[in-house]
Amino acid sequence: MSALNATARVRASLDAIAGILLAPDLDDLLAVEQELGAALNAMGRVRCVDADERAAMREELLRMRTALVRCRALGSVLDDVTQATLVSHGRGADYDRAGSRTMRRDRCGAHVKARM
């Protein structure tokens, strides 16, 4: 697989994930997650970029980066909506005086017991 095709495959997977995050569907997300893993694996096996594909590769990498930023933004919004829903049911994270969400203890490893 060429570098350009591998990169386009990763970008297409990220675009699909972004589309799923607009109307979340777990089954679709899991299916695309597998495709993204396979696409990243294929991209990792690329060893060189043909000279005649470099300009197109640069453009595809920019599109891939845009797709990744979009996925991150949509994922963050989805996380905020989930947290707000949990808070409304008395199960969510706390907020500080500035209205920012505080770090949940389970995310920073505060619950881990370790012995040295």
N, C-alpha and C positions, 0 to 999 in steps of 0.2 A: 504494500500500500504506500502510495506517495505521501510525502509530508503534507501536501496541500489537502489531499483527500482525508487524511487522518485528522487534521485540524478542522476541516469542515464537518466531520462526523462529531467531534467534540462540541463544536458550536451548535450544531443541529440538536444535540442532546440537551444542551443548556437552554436553547430556545424552547424546546418541548417542556422542560421543567418549569420554566417561567410561565408558560401557558397553563400548565396544571396548577401552579400556585395561585393563579387568578380565580380558579374555581376548584379548590382542592379535592382531589380524588386519590385516596391512598393506593388503590390498586394500580392506577395509571402511573403514579409517582414511583412506586416500586419497580414497575416495568421499565420506566425510563432510567431509573437509577442503575439498573443492570446494564442497559445500553451505554450509559455514560461510563461505567466502569470498563466495559469492553473497548470503548472508543479511546479512553485514556491509556489503556494497556497498549492498543495499537499505536497510539502517538508516541508512547515511550520506546517503542521498537524502531522508530525512525532514526536513522543515523546521519542523514544529510538532506539538504534541500537543493534540488536542481537549480542551476543558475537561472534558467528561463522561468522558474516558478517563484522566484524570490519576491517580486513585486506583488503578485497575487497572494503569496503567503503572508506578507506583511498586512495586507488588507483583511485577510481572513483572521489573522491573529487579533487585529483591532476589533473585528466583529465579535470574535469569541470573548474578548475582554468586556465588551459592552453587554453581551449576554450574561456573563458572570456577574457583573455589577447589578444588572436587572434582577437576577436570581437572588442575590444577597439582599437587595432592597425589598423585594416581595417576601422573602423569607423572614426578614425583620418585621415587616408589617404583620405577617401572619402570626409571628411569635407575640407581638404586642396585643393583637386581638385575642389570642389564646390566654395570655396573662390577664387581660382585662376581664375576660369571661370567668376565669378562675377566681379573680378577686371579687367579682360580683356574687359568687357563690361561697365566699368566705374561705377559699382555698388557695389564693394566690400569694404572690410576693408582696412585701411591704414597700411603701414609698417613703422617701426621705422628705425633709422639710421643703426642699426645692421642687418636689413633685417628680423627682427621678426615681426610677425603679432601683431598689437596692439589689446588690448581688445576692443571689440565693446561695445559701450555705452548701447545698449539695453540688453546686457548680464549681466551687472553689476547694472542694476536698475537706471541708471542716468536719465532716462526719467520719472520716477515715481514722481508724485507730492503728497506730504503728508502734512497734517496739524496736529498739536499737540494741 
